[in-house]
Amino acid sequence: MSVTWVQTAESVTAGHADKICDQIADDILDAILREDRYARVACEVMATSGMVIVTGQITTKCWLDITGLVRGTLRRVGYTDPATGFDHRSCSVLVMLEEQSGDVSLGVDRKGAGDQGVCVGYATDEGRTLAFDTHHMPVPALLANQLARRLQDVRESAKVPYLYPDGKVQVSVRYRDDVPVGISAVVVSAHHHADADLATLRRDLRRLVIKPVLEPTGLLESATQVFINPIGAFREGGPRADSGLTGRKITVDCYGPACPHGGSALSGKDPTKPDRSGTYAARWVARNLVAAGLARRCTVEIAYVIGMPEPLSVTVHTAGTGKLPDDKLAAIVQAEFDLSPAGIIESLDLRRPVYGPTAVYGHFGRDGDGFTWERLDRVEALRRHLPGKPRAAARRPAKGRA
């Protein structure tokens, strides 16, 4: 007997108040890492009407014009028009930073974790029957991020010139026996100029945003419910309408409701913080396990203790889809991956200034953005653990020999 159910995921554009804060925090991190690869950064940002507050703990050898960087990020995101109630020229920027605690610093100097934390990664092959690459991501989360990105693109390209930067989307995907079979509903809410015509907006967003993203998936149906600015006008948006905070969209950052979340934010943190590096490593492990055929879907959980150089625990959950018991898969993971904070930083080359692009449209499922945690570089090693496979890698004969 088949089972049908629906899963919904949301995403937001770069101009959403919370995402403004994530981008500022990660732009600050990247700017510091360009000058000081070993800086310690834990940056928090708040945005509200007419003001941005930057706080947290940063220890670095470099000097950075934080106020100028904040204004540059706001300009790039699109807050250049005072009519939005928030713009990069006139907003106040308040900077309140301290150095990292000496106690925490000592633990990190010993190659220990920069904080305690539970880190969760996920991968699934649920999109195996679909006509597009789902990057081992849950389909609702992947499509929601793509839809939000498209909403930003049509504004920046002036295809829909009356849009402002803020926007939110939702995608509801119908499953049958754990396989996506259709989109039951899609929601797009777009911030717009005060004099924009609502009927024109709805027509343009259906034609230029929803259809280009969702029609190629084969999941858009005649029965799909489409809601565009369902409340009507969306004239006030961004920090003028809602205060923003770093880390308030952590489910958008990761996998939507498809798997649990460790609970900690990613943006604004250097890789010595396992909240970030451990979460990236958990995704790296989970994706390689699924790509190797050891499970159809997989949740990897890694726990860390502040100052300790090795993870407290490594757990694998495959929801009955594993080719081996979960405890054996966890043992394989610990044998094939160095999941110490120092090992993760080295394996994934995390001292690079790569974090700005992660701050919007998801940290995962994007193979082309230089995100090393998306690499499928352990697949062959893991395949040797499939039942019936030899444990040692087969060697190629030398040239000239049979």
Summary of the structure (lengths in Angstrom):
residues: 402
radius of gyration: 22.4
end to end distance: 53.1
largest distance: 77.1
contacts: 1401
relative contact order: 0.17
helix: 36%
strand: 23%
